[in-house]
């Protein structure tokens, strides 16, 4: 399969190496930064410098490929998907942006090719898990999805380091959050719904953030009493972020907020990804709860160390693309993450990254 990959950031580079090293994909990586592309030196990929925010340049780069994989910032998702349809390419991305996903769904209507956004960790893998668990119940009551990309060694007041896109982080902290309450689909405020819990003796907090549910609100509408998604952080993080966004009014000045975070909050490759999904309901008349809990750690054993967020996000996209290539998913139109079977995902050569993680032993 001939793949054009847009974006040579940390996640894009990981996807490029995984796909190209598998032997089943010819990969061309496109980015506006020659410096970013230079970090792929030695990888079995082609590279091309192009303005990824320009529709004409993007279309020229995409033509001649079977599939477009978009690892650009979320605000370029609709532009990239539009060019994929124009070029007759299948489309896959990592976006968590609700508005972009709705626009892509409209683009997919009547298309001869497939469009599958939200292929990362959350949205992405966590939705596959939640839907799989829900299918085993006669009546589903509550679905709770909790995901955190956290520093392994928090040392600052925020108890946080930059482990992924600053644009994506601000987007999920600032935009409305979908949820189902008492069977009704609602929009919830970000940073609200604060709760505390512990896993393996470590204390965490969780709160509403945007985009992590993917399309599950639509898929499970009328079938579930409560459905929500929250980001997991160490205790105290939410209050400080809320002060920055609301009291200092940086929610209305995202560019200043980005500069502050990039200048003052270090990035790290020493991180851990936490996935925690609970589903409760009736099975043969008995109230039952099922839990899926995993911790995925950074891999520093190779010459090219990988952070946990690189591993989980890249594995999410590569696994669903691989299943699509094998014919295990629809070949045209809009594809939801929950159309992926969890056993098939975990058995996939890329999806096995989640199998190699550690199951959580104790939950309180």
Secondary structure, DSSP 4 states (H G I P E B T S, - for coil): -EEEEE--SHHHHHHHHHHHHHTS-EEEEEES-HHHHHTTTTSS-EEEE--TT-HHHHHHHHTT-SEEEE-S-GGGHHHHHHHHHHHT-EEEE----HHHHHHHHHHHTT-SSEEE---BTTTBHHHHHHHHHHTT-SEEEEEEEEEEEEESS--STT---B-S-HHHHHHHHHS-EEEEETTEEEEE-TT-S-EEEEETTEEEEEEE-SSTTTTHHHHTTTT-SEEEEEEEE-TTHHHHHHIIIIIS-GGG-HHHHHHHHHHHS-B-S-EEEEEEEEEEEEETTEEEEEEEEEEEE-B-SSSS-B-HHHHHHHHHHHHHHHHHHTT-S-SSEE--GGGS-HHHHHHSTTTHHHHTSEEP--B-
